[in-house]
Structure formats: structure tokens, C-alpha cells
Amino acid sequence: MMDDMLTDEELQQKLEEFITSKQAPEVELFEIVKERLERARCLHPDYVGENLFHSLGFLSEEHGEVIKEATKGLPGWEDRMDSELLDLIVVAMRIILREYRHE
């Protein structure tokens, strides 16, 4: 499964294409989120933590990364913030899907 997984650069390219195209944006955005979710599951199968509260800690960390990029104001900050927002969405989805339950 790792062989057909998109690289970080390919994921960033898809995000940039999405931002500039704006054609049926929700469909493209959901596809990007789906790909990032699949990648996260491959790279970090147990990343969502030992329990709900541990998982919520990861969510808070991702939120902190979003804030950090938004407040830096460096060139390209919006692209990096978008990438961090996608990571936040993926962690939230994994919590909603109860992936912190190791049954």
C-alpha cells in the first residue's frame, strides 16, 4: 500500500492545483483529504493515541501548528497553513471514526 501512496510533494502539488482551480472545490478538497487520511493511516497507524484524551491532545497540537503558520507571516504562509489545516482535519476525522479505540 505504501508504494502507491502519494509523496509529500505530490500532495502539496494537488493542494496548490486545487487552490488555483476552484472548479467543484468541495469534490477536489474531499479527494485531497481522503488521500491525506490514507497516507496518515499508513505512516502513523497508531498516531491517534491510546485513548480519546490522548487523541484530543494530538488535535490540539495540530491546531497549534495552524496558529503558528498563520502568525508567522512569512512568504508562503497560507500554503503551509492550508497543509496544517488538512492535517488537523485528518486527525479530527480519525477521532470521529474512533481510531483511538484499539480493539
Backbone bond lengths (Angstrom), bond angles and torsions (degrees), N, CA, C in turn:
res aa  C-N    CA-C-N  psi(-1)  N-CA   C-N-CA  omega(-1)  CA-C   N-CA-C  phi
1 M - - - 1.448 - - 1.523 111.06 -
2 M 1.332 117.40 -31.28 1.448 121.54 -179.57 1.525 111.42 -66.30
3 D 1.346 117.96 -27.35 1.454 121.17 -176.81 1.525 112.63 -65.46
4 D 1.330 117.76 -36.61 1.461 120.33 -177.42 1.530 112.73 -94.60
5 M 1.326 116.68 7.98 1.455 121.56 -179.55 1.530 109.66 -78.12
6 L 1.312 116.28 139.27 1.457 120.97 178.73 1.524 110.61 -70.23
7 T 1.318 115.47 146.03 1.460 120.58 176.81 1.522 109.63 -77.74
8 D 1.316 116.71 167.91 1.467 120.92 176.65 1.523 110.42 -57.82
9 E 1.330 116.35 -40.97 1.458 120.57 -179.42 1.529 111.04 -64.82
10 E 1.321 117.03 -41.34 1.467 120.55 178.96 1.526 111.24 -65.99
11 L 1.331 116.53 -39.67 1.467 120.07 177.12 1.526 110.58 -64.05
12 Q 1.331 116.88 -41.59 1.459 120.49 178.41 1.526 110.80 -64.72
13 Q 1.326 117.25 -39.69 1.461 121.83 178.27 1.532 110.52 -61.88
14 K 1.338 116.63 -44.22 1.466 120.13 178.51 1.525 110.90 -61.62
15 L 1.330 116.03 -40.12 1.456 120.22 178.94 1.531 110.44 -64.09
16 E 1.317 117.30 -44.09 1.461 121.01 179.17 1.528 111.20 -63.75
17 E 1.326 116.60 -40.51 1.464 120.29 177.30 1.528 110.54 -63.10
18 F 1.320 116.36 -41.24 1.463 120.86 178.02 1.523 111.01 -60.63
19 I 1.319 116.09 -46.53 1.459 120.57 -176.83 1.522 111.00 -62.24
20 T 1.310 117.23 -38.36 1.460 119.65 -177.39 1.524 112.95 -83.30
21 S 1.332 119.01 -24.06 1.467 119.90 -175.15 1.524 113.02 -83.28
22 K 1.312 118.11 -51.09 1.461 124.69 -178.32 1.528 113.70 58.62
23 Q 1.321 117.94 23.37 1.459 121.15 174.94 1.524 107.65 -92.51
24 A 1.317 116.54 121.30 1.469 122.11 -175.58 1.535 109.35 44.55
25 P 1.334 117.17 59.97 1.466 120.25 -170.48 1.522 114.75 -58.82
26 E 1.334 117.60 -35.38 1.465 117.85 -177.35 1.520 111.37 -67.59
27 V 1.316 117.98 -35.48 1.465 120.81 179.58 1.525 109.61 -65.83
28 E 1.316 116.83 -47.11 1.462 120.46 178.95 1.519 110.98 -64.53
29 L 1.316 116.82 -40.95 1.456 120.15 -179.49 1.531 110.86 -63.54
30 F 1.328 117.48 -43.35 1.462 120.19 178.26 1.522 111.03 -62.45
31 E 1.314 117.29 -35.96 1.459 120.98 177.91 1.530 110.45 -66.25
32 I 1.316 116.63 -41.89 1.466 120.77 177.48 1.526 110.00 -63.18
33 V 1.323 117.24 -44.21 1.472 120.80 179.03 1.526 109.76 -62.38
34 K 1.325 117.34 -42.11 1.463 121.28 179.53 1.528 110.58 -60.19
35 E 1.322 116.94 -44.62 1.456 120.52 179.51 1.524 111.55 -65.01
36 R 1.319 116.19 -39.53 1.468 119.10 178.67 1.521 111.47 -69.49
37 L 1.322 117.39 -34.44 1.462 120.89 176.21 1.526 110.18 -64.36
38 E 1.320 116.95 -45.52 1.458 120.47 178.47 1.519 110.90 -61.22
39 R 1.316 116.60 -42.53 1.468 120.75 179.02 1.524 110.81 -63.72
40 A 1.321 116.99 -43.66 1.466 120.48 179.68 1.524 111.15 -61.72
41 R 1.313 116.77 -40.39 1.467 120.11 179.70 1.522 111.54 -65.43
42 C 1.320 117.07 -35.68 1.468 120.13 178.54 1.523 111.33 -72.25
43 L 1.327 115.92 -45.82 1.460 120.15 -175.80 1.523 113.14 -77.53
44 H 1.317 116.93 -32.86 1.470 121.74 -174.74 1.526 110.25 -134.99
45 P 1.322 117.93 69.23 1.470 119.37 -175.97 1.534 113.87 -60.85
46 D 1.333 117.76 -28.65 1.465 120.66 -179.16 1.520 112.16 -111.03
47 Y 1.314 117.11 15.05 1.467 121.82 -173.38 1.512 113.63 -61.29
48 V 1.313 118.12 -27.73 1.461 118.99 -173.88 1.519 113.21 -73.74
49 G 1.304 118.26 0.04 1.447 120.27 169.99 1.509 115.70 100.37
50 E 1.326 112.32 177.82 1.460 121.38 -175.64 1.524 112.65 -83.74
51 N 1.333 116.26 -23.61 1.461 120.89 -178.79 1.530 108.68 -159.80
52 L 1.289 116.78 -179.39 1.464 120.99 -177.03 1.524 111.66 -58.11
53 F 1.316 117.96 -45.63 1.460 120.09 -174.38 1.523 111.66 -69.85
54 H 1.311 116.97 -35.05 1.463 120.92 173.87 1.525 109.34 -63.25
55 S 1.325 117.10 -42.00 1.462 122.07 178.72 1.522 111.23 -64.02
56 L 1.320 116.47 -40.79 1.466 119.78 177.92 1.525 111.08 -64.72
57 G 1.324 116.69 -29.69 1.465 120.33 173.93 1.514 111.25 -63.32
58 F 1.347 116.92 -41.15 1.460 120.55 176.17 1.529 110.44 -62.62
59 L 1.322 116.24 -39.79 1.454 120.41 178.83 1.536 110.09 -62.32
60 S 1.323 116.56 -42.10 1.467 120.71 177.64 1.524 111.33 -62.95
61 E 1.333 116.67 -39.20 1.463 120.23 177.80 1.530 110.79 -61.84
62 E 1.326 116.42 -43.32 1.464 119.74 178.92 1.527 110.42 -64.08
63 H 1.323 117.02 -39.63 1.460 120.73 176.69 1.525 109.72 -59.97
64 G 1.317 116.80 -42.21 1.465 121.00 177.48 1.518 112.23 -59.77
65 E 1.333 117.16 -38.34 1.463 121.08 177.61 1.523 111.08 -65.04
66 V 1.330 116.86 -38.78 1.473 120.46 177.31 1.529 109.76 -61.64
67 I 1.316 116.24 -48.02 1.469 121.26 -179.34 1.524 110.23 -61.86
68 K 1.315 117.00 -42.35 1.463 121.22 -179.67 1.533 111.02 -58.83
69 E 1.328 116.57 -45.91 1.468 119.43 -179.79 1.528 111.13 -67.78
70 A 1.324 117.09 -37.59 1.464 120.69 -178.44 1.526 111.87 -67.22
71 T 1.311 117.14 -31.58 1.459 119.77 -176.05 1.522 113.63 -93.15
72 K 1.329 118.28 -11.94 1.468 120.03 179.30 1.515 111.61 -65.54
73 G 1.332 116.12 -44.18 1.456 119.74 -179.36 1.518 114.25 70.65
74 L 1.318 117.49 16.37 1.463 121.18 179.17 1.526 110.09 -80.46
75 P 1.325 117.71 157.92 1.468 119.38 177.44 1.527 111.36 -53.02
76 G 1.323 115.49 134.45 1.461 120.71 -179.76 1.518 114.40 82.36
77 W 1.326 116.97 9.25 1.467 119.72 -175.84 1.518 112.55 -61.29
78 E 1.328 117.93 -34.74 1.462 119.39 -178.42 1.527 111.10 -65.89
79 D 1.328 117.77 -40.04 1.464 120.51 178.11 1.524 111.01 -63.87
80 R 1.329 116.23 -42.90 1.471 119.40 178.77 1.524 110.54 -67.30
81 M 1.325 116.71 -37.63 1.462 120.11 177.55 1.526 110.22 -64.04
82 D 1.338 116.75 -42.79 1.469 120.31 177.86 1.526 110.75 -58.84
83 S 1.313 116.28 -42.08 1.460 120.41 179.18 1.527 110.67 -62.94
84 E 1.323 116.33 -42.56 1.471 120.23 178.04 1.526 111.15 -66.71
85 L 1.323 117.39 -36.79 1.468 120.40 176.59 1.525 110.94 -62.65
86 L 1.321 116.66 -39.24 1.468 119.56 177.11 1.529 110.45 -64.18
87 D 1.333 117.12 -39.74 1.463 119.96 176.08 1.522 110.46 -61.62
88 L 1.330 116.39 -40.92 1.466 121.05 178.03 1.521 110.81 -61.06
89 I 1.328 116.36 -44.48 1.464 121.08 178.93 1.522 110.66 -61.00
90 V 1.330 116.48 -42.67 1.468 120.61 -178.79 1.531 110.49 -64.04
91 V 1.326 117.57 -44.54 1.466 119.75 178.37 1.530 109.67 -62.62
92 A 1.323 117.54 -42.50 1.467 120.64 178.86 1.528 110.63 -61.75
93 M 1.322 116.64 -41.86 1.465 119.48 178.99 1.517 110.90 -62.60
94 R 1.325 116.71 -41.47 1.466 119.77 -179.60 1.533 111.10 -64.91
95 I 1.318 116.18 -32.29 1.468 119.64 175.63 1.525 109.85 -70.72
96 I 1.322 116.96 -46.10 1.467 120.84 179.01 1.523 110.74 -58.41
97 L 1.327 116.78 -37.07 1.465 122.02 179.59 1.531 112.58 -80.90
98 R 1.321 115.92 4.51 1.472 123.14 176.61 1.528 112.64 60.50
99 E 1.323 116.95 35.37 1.459 119.83 -179.82 1.531 112.00 -70.97
100 Y 1.320 117.70 -9.69 1.458 120.10 176.47 1.534 110.44 -74.88
101 R 1.320 117.54 -15.51 1.464 121.08 177.27 1.520 108.27 -79.56
102 H 1.276 117.01 115.85 1.469 121.71 -178.56 1.523 109.10 -101.06
103 E 1.317 114.02 76.23 1.468 119.85 -176.46 1.507 111.26 -97.38
